Amino acid sequence: MRNATNVTALLSAPLLAGSQLGPYGSYVALCALVPWLWAVRETSLARTLVLSAAVGISYGCIWAAWIPATLQNLGAPALAAFIGLAMAAAWVKVPLFVFTGVVIHASRTTSPLARIILPSLAFSFGEWVFGSLSGGIPVALLGHSQINALGVAQLAVVGGVPILSGWIAAINCAISQWLQGSAQSARASIALFTAWLVTMFFAMSVASMFRPDVDFEDPISLLLVQPDLPRGERWVEGMQHHNLNVVAEYTNRALKNQAVR
């Protein structure tokens, strides 16, 4: 049973990573935290911390799987490169999941509604704090999954990406409580999801009705050149001169309106 709980919790890592990719990430995010929330629902504090840290570091490793190759291209040994990946993942994601795990454990004896609100607030607050610190790295936030849900994404203008993360986390918490048999959480899940759908499909239309008229100045032309250098060659010291020549060549072609392939 314990091994099954471990596996269940770790399922959140690939789901979270998947929520950051493709056109369906905004939907995947609605249930990405559920396996982890389900796994820690009745565990001890120590086990909650371990599972939360495991999910955080697993998510970070999947999302930043490109780090070892980059470090090896810079001359790092393979072992050191993978240690660097683990350390980066732990630094970026473990504090957030551990902090939220503590709140989940502390709120387990409260009402179903509190078990939805408190962890989601903790997740949102954690993303904001750990991303705002001088050494924080606000990447792969849960709210980033809503980039293709334009109506929902507009809320980031009001309270930043963490406010989106809190909303999505609340939906996950409600679904988790629903699976545990809470009728109140079932209603909360339906209400939160319905609000998400309405915001996704209608918020942009409503906002456009109240958008003030803007007098646009003369347009400014911006040239963006992407030479598509292989990732493994971008930071190799011996290839910097070659890379600069490639960028210069592509820029000259673009300025002359020639096709750049």
GUVO-382253 format. One record per residue (C-alpha): x, y, z. Coordinates in nm, 3 decimals. Layout:
GUVO-382253
<xx->X&yy->Y&zz->Z>
...
END
This chain:
GUVO-382253
<xx->0.000&yy->0.000&zz->0.000>
<xx->0.284&yy->0.237&zz->0.085>
<xx->0.453&yy->0.175&zz->-0.251>
<xx->0.125&yy->0.241&zz->-0.429>
<xx->0.097&yy->0.571&zz->-0.242>
<xx->0.448&yy->0.666&zz->-0.350>
<xx->0.374&yy->0.590&zz->-0.715>
<xx->0.043&yy->0.777&zz->-0.697>
<xx->0.209&yy->1.090&zz->-0.560>
<xx->0.482&yy->1.085&zz->-0.823>
<xx->0.222&yy->1.078&zz->-1.103>
<xx->0.178&yy->1.449&zz->-1.040>
<xx->0.529&yy->1.520&zz->-1.173>
<xx->0.469&yy->1.419&zz->-1.539>
<xx->0.121&yy->1.572&zz->-1.529>
<xx->0.265&yy->1.903&zz->-1.410>
<xx->0.532&yy->1.888&zz->-1.678>
<xx->0.266&yy->1.809&zz->-1.937>
<xx->0.061&yy->2.108&zz->-1.825>
<xx->0.344&yy->2.334&zz->-1.945>
<xx->0.338&yy->2.193&zz->-2.299>
<xx->0.107&yy->2.197&zz->-2.597>
<xx->-0.243&yy->2.332&zz->-2.649>
<xx->-0.401&yy->2.104&zz->-2.389>
<xx->-0.180&yy->2.201&zz->-2.096>
<xx->-0.447&yy->2.429&zz->-1.951>
<xx->-0.678&yy->2.126&zz->-1.916>
<xx->-0.411&yy->1.891&zz->-1.782>
<xx->-0.331&yy->2.142&zz->-1.507>
<xx->-0.683&yy->2.106&zz->-1.366>
<xx->-0.595&yy->1.760&zz->-1.234>
<xx->-0.214&yy->1.765&zz->-1.225>
<xx->-0.191&yy->1.802&zz->-0.846>
<xx->-0.464&yy->1.547&zz->-0.766>
<xx->-0.238&yy->1.236&zz->-0.740>
<xx->-0.009&yy->1.414&zz->-0.493>
<xx->-0.301&yy->1.558&zz->-0.293>
<xx->-0.462&yy->1.215&zz->-0.281>
<xx->-0.142&yy->1.044&zz->-0.168>
<xx->-0.078&yy->1.278&zz->0.127>
<xx->-0.438&yy->1.299&zz->0.247>
<xx->-0.385&yy->1.075&zz->0.554>
<xx->-0.009&yy->1.035&zz->0.586>
<xx->0.213&yy->1.148&zz->0.872>
<xx->0.386&yy->1.484&zz->0.857>
<xx->0.723&yy->1.322&zz->0.787>
<xx->0.582&yy->1.115&zz->0.503>
<xx->0.396&yy->1.415&zz->0.365>
<xx->0.723&yy->1.610&zz->0.356>
<xx->0.908&yy->1.325&zz->0.184>
<xx->0.639&yy->1.274&zz->-0.080>
<xx->0.605&yy->1.648&zz->-0.138>
<xx->0.980&yy->1.687&zz->-0.183>
<xx->0.985&yy->1.387&zz->-0.418>
<xx->0.711&yy->1.536&zz->-0.635>
<xx->0.885&yy->1.873&zz->-0.641>
<xx->1.225&yy->1.738&zz->-0.741>
<xx->1.072&yy->1.497&zz->-0.996>
<xx->0.876&yy->1.777&zz->-1.158>
<xx->1.183&yy->1.997&zz->-1.169>
<xx->1.396&yy->1.722&zz->-1.322>
<xx->1.140&yy->1.647&zz->-1.594>
<xx->1.090&yy->2.013&zz->-1.679>
<xx->1.463&yy->2.092&zz->-1.686>
<xx->1.581&yy->1.769&zz->-1.850>
<xx->1.795&yy->1.978&zz->-2.086>
<xx->2.034&yy->2.087&zz->-1.808>
<xx->2.266&yy->1.780&zz->-1.809>
<xx->2.334&yy->1.806&zz->-2.184>
<xx->2.406&yy->2.177&zz->-2.151>
<xx->2.644&yy->2.127&zz->-1.859>
<xx->2.824&yy->1.845&zz->-2.039>
<xx->2.867&yy->2.067&zz->-2.344>
<xx->3.033&yy->2.316&zz->-2.113>
<xx->3.277&yy->2.048&zz->-1.999>
<xx->3.111&yy->1.909&zz->-1.687>
<xx->3.136&yy->1.532&zz->-1.621>
<xx->2.815&yy->1.333&zz->-1.668>
<xx->2.772&yy->1.268&zz->-1.295>
<xx->2.824&yy->1.633&zz->-1.207>
<xx->2.577&yy->1.734&zz->-1.478>
<xx->2.302&yy->1.515&zz->-1.334>
<xx->2.382&yy->1.631&zz->-0.982>
<xx->2.344&yy->1.985&zz->-1.112>
<xx->2.002&yy->1.894&zz->-1.252>
<xx->1.890&yy->1.749&zz->-0.918>
<xx->2.017&yy->2.052&zz->-0.726>
<xx->1.845&yy->2.295&zz->-0.963>
<xx->1.518&yy->2.102&zz->-0.941>
<xx->1.538&yy->2.090&zz->-0.562>
<xx->1.611&yy->2.461&zz->-0.540>
<xx->1.328&yy->2.567&zz->-0.769>
<xx->1.041&yy->2.332&zz->-0.674>
<xx->1.101&yy->2.147&zz->-0.347>
<xx->1.042&yy->2.445&zz->-0.110>
<xx->0.706&yy->2.516&zz->-0.275>
<xx->0.576&yy->2.160&zz->-0.246>
<xx->0.712&yy->2.108&zz->0.105>
<xx->0.555&yy->2.433&zz->0.225>
<xx->0.220&yy->2.343&zz->0.071>
<xx->0.250&yy->1.991&zz->0.212>
<xx->0.284&yy->2.132&zz->0.564>
<xx->-0.033&yy->2.337&zz->0.514>
<xx->-0.216&yy->2.032&zz->0.378>
<xx->-0.117&yy->1.831&zz->0.685>
<xx->-0.211&yy->2.112&zz->0.925>
<xx->-0.554&yy->2.158&zz->0.766>
<xx->-0.650&yy->1.791&zz->0.744>
<xx->-0.889&yy->1.812&zz->1.043>
<xx->-1.066&yy->2.124&zz->0.918>
<xx->-1.380&yy->2.144&zz->0.703>
<xx->-1.377&yy->2.028&zz->0.340>
<xx->-1.402&yy->2.389&zz->0.226>
<xx->-1.099&yy->2.488&zz->0.435>
<xx->-0.906&yy->2.195&zz->0.290>
<xx->-0.968&yy->2.347&zz->-0.052>
<xx->-0.894&yy->2.709&zz->0.033>
<xx->-0.590&yy->2.678&zz->0.261>
<xx->-0.367&yy->2.456&zz->0.042>
<xx->-0.452&yy->2.655&zz->-0.271>
<xx->-0.366&yy->2.981&zz->-0.094>
<xx->-0.043&yy->2.823&zz->0.030>
<xx->0.049&yy->2.710&zz->-0.321>
<xx->-0.020&yy->3.055&zz->-0.466>
<xx->0.163&yy->3.233&zz->-0.184>
<xx->0.454&yy->2.991&zz->-0.209>
<xx->0.496&yy->3.052&zz->-0.580>
<xx->0.491&yy->3.426&zz->-0.523>
<xx->0.739&yy->3.421&zz->-0.233>
<xx->0.985&yy->3.167&zz->-0.372>
<xx->0.973&yy->3.337&zz->-0.711>
<xx->1.024&yy->3.685&zz->-0.568>
<xx->1.329&yy->3.611&zz->-0.353>
<xx->1.664&yy->3.727&zz->-0.485>
<xx->1.767&yy->3.367&zz->-0.550>
<xx->1.423&yy->3.253&zz->-0.661>
<xx->1.348&yy->3.134&zz->-1.014>
<xx->0.981&yy->3.179&zz->-1.111>
<xx->0.970&yy->2.918&zz->-1.388>
<xx->0.718&yy->2.645&zz->-1.473>
<xx->0.458&yy->2.794&zz->-1.240>
<xx->0.122&yy->2.619&zz->-1.234>
<xx->-0.042&yy->2.934&zz->-1.369>
<xx->0.185&yy->2.927&zz->-1.674>
<xx->-0.026&yy->2.634&zz->-1.794>
<xx->-0.306&yy->2.880&zz->-1.876>
<xx->-0.115&yy->3.057&zz->-2.152>
<xx->-0.349&yy->2.904&zz->-2.414>
<xx->-0.661&yy->2.980&zz->-2.208>
<xx->-0.661&yy->3.348&zz->-2.300>
<xx->-0.964&yy->3.445&zz->-2.095>
<xx->-0.822&yy->3.289&zz->-1.779>
<xx->-0.471&yy->3.417&zz->-1.847>
<xx->-0.595&yy->3.778&zz->-1.831>
<xx->-0.621&yy->3.746&zz->-1.453>
<xx->-0.242&yy->3.752&zz->-1.439>
<xx->-0.268&yy->4.125&zz->-1.512>
<xx->-0.453&yy->4.165&zz->-1.181>
<xx->-0.243&yy->3.952&zz->-0.947>
<xx->0.037&yy->3.795&zz->-1.145>
<xx->0.073&yy->3.432&zz->-1.247>
<xx->0.052&yy->3.304&zz->-0.884>
<xx->-0.313&yy->3.411&zz->-0.867>
<xx->-0.383&yy->3.177&zz->-1.158>
<xx->-0.188&yy->2.905&zz->-0.978>
<xx->-0.406&yy->2.948&zz->-0.670>
<xx->-0.722&yy->2.910&zz->-0.875>
<xx->-0.598&yy->2.599&zz->-1.054>
<xx->-0.472&yy->2.455&zz->-0.724>
<xx->-0.817&yy->2.513&zz->-0.573>
<xx->-0.977&yy->2.310&zz->-0.854>
<xx->-0.727&yy->2.031&zz->-0.788>
<xx->-0.796&yy->2.040&zz->-0.414>
<xx->-1.171&yy->2.029&zz->-0.473>
<xx->-1.139&yy->1.730&zz->-0.705>
<xx->-0.919&yy->1.551&zz->-0.452>
<xx->-1.174&yy->1.611&zz->-0.175>
<xx->-1.452&yy->1.501&zz->-0.409>
<xx->-1.273&yy->1.171&zz->-0.467>
<xx->-1.267&yy->1.126&zz->-0.090>
<xx->-1.648&yy->1.140&zz->-0.084>
<xx->-1.714&yy->1.501&zz->0.016>
<xx->-2.044&yy->1.624&zz->-0.129>
<xx->-1.951&yy->1.983&zz->-0.045>
<xx->-1.628&yy->1.945&zz->-0.241>
<xx->-1.820&yy->1.800&zz->-0.534>
<xx->-2.026&yy->2.116&zz->-0.553>
<xx->-1.712&yy->2.328&zz->-0.514>
<xx->-1.543&yy->2.137&zz->-0.797>
<xx->-1.834&yy->2.197&zz->-1.030>
<xx->-1.854&yy->2.565&zz->-0.935>
<xx->-1.480&yy->2.628&zz->-0.976>
<xx->-1.462&yy->2.440&zz->-1.305>
<xx->-1.769&yy->2.618&zz->-1.440>
<xx->-1.616&yy->2.953&zz->-1.346>
<xx->-1.296&yy->2.849&zz->-1.523>
<xx->-1.487&yy->2.755&zz->-1.839>
<xx->-1.689&yy->3.077&zz->-1.840>
<xx->-1.375&yy->3.284&zz->-1.789>
<xx->-1.188&yy->3.092&zz->-2.057>
<xx->-1.449&yy->3.136&zz->-2.328>
<xx->-1.618&yy->3.467&zz->-2.244>
<xx->-1.378&yy->3.686&zz->-2.045>
<xx->-1.203&yy->3.824&zz->-2.353>
<xx->-1.535&yy->3.922&zz->-2.514>
<xx->-1.655&yy->4.098&zz->-2.199>
<xx->-1.322&yy->4.275&zz->-2.151>
<xx->-1.326&yy->4.402&zz->-2.510>
<xx->-1.661&yy->4.573&zz->-2.444>
<xx->-1.506&yy->4.789&zz->-2.173>
<xx->-1.163&yy->4.839&zz->-2.326>
<xx->-1.092&yy->5.211&zz->-2.378>
<xx->-1.017&yy->5.338&zz->-2.725>
<xx->-0.645&yy->5.378&zz->-2.786>
<xx->-0.486&yy->5.619&zz->-3.029>
<xx->-0.205&yy->5.424&zz->-3.188>
<xx->0.111&yy->5.604&zz->-3.289>
<xx->0.305&yy->5.529&zz->-3.603>
<xx->0.397&yy->5.160&zz->-3.612>
<xx->0.748&yy->5.053&zz->-3.527>
<xx->0.905&yy->4.774&zz->-3.727>
<xx->1.089&yy->4.512&zz->-3.525>
<xx->1.319&yy->4.259&zz->-3.686>
<xx->1.361&yy->3.935&zz->-3.494>
<xx->1.629&yy->3.697&zz->-3.615>
<xx->1.635&yy->3.335&zz->-3.496>
<xx->1.918&yy->3.143&zz->-3.662>
<xx->1.810&yy->2.821&zz->-3.488>
<xx->2.151&yy->2.724&zz->-3.358>
<xx->2.166&yy->2.370&zz->-3.218>
<xx->2.116&yy->2.387&zz->-2.841>
<xx->2.433&yy->2.193&zz->-2.774>
<xx->2.644&yy->2.443&zz->-2.971>
<xx->2.509&yy->2.771&zz->-2.838>
<xx->2.740&yy->2.805&zz->-2.538>
<xx->3.045&yy->2.612&zz->-2.655>
<xx->3.332&yy->2.858&zz->-2.615>
<xx->3.515&yy->2.752&zz->-2.929>
<xx->3.207&yy->2.805&zz->-3.147>
<xx->3.113&yy->3.158&zz->-3.038>
<xx->3.289&yy->3.323&zz->-3.334>
<xx->3.111&yy->3.089&zz->-3.575>
<xx->2.776&yy->3.149&zz->-3.403>
<xx->2.816&yy->3.526&zz->-3.432>
<xx->2.891&yy->3.491&zz->-3.801>
<xx->2.577&yy->3.281&zz->-3.849>
<xx->2.365&yy->3.541&zz->-3.668>
<xx->2.519&yy->3.822&zz->-3.875>
<xx->2.454&yy->3.633&zz->-4.199>
<xx->2.090&yy->3.565&zz->-4.111>
<xx->2.042&yy->3.928&zz->-4.009>
<xx->2.182&yy->4.056&zz->-4.339>
<xx->1.956&yy->3.820&zz->-4.533>
<xx->1.652&yy->3.935&zz->-4.339>
<xx->1.737&yy->4.302&zz->-4.394>
<xx->1.758&yy->4.234&zz->-4.767>
<xx->1.421&yy->4.056&zz->-4.755>
<xx->1.582&yy->3.734&zz->-4.868>
<xx->1.444&yy->3.399&zz->-4.765>
<xx->1.607&yy->3.267&zz->-4.451>
<xx->1.590&yy->2.892&zz->-4.407>
END
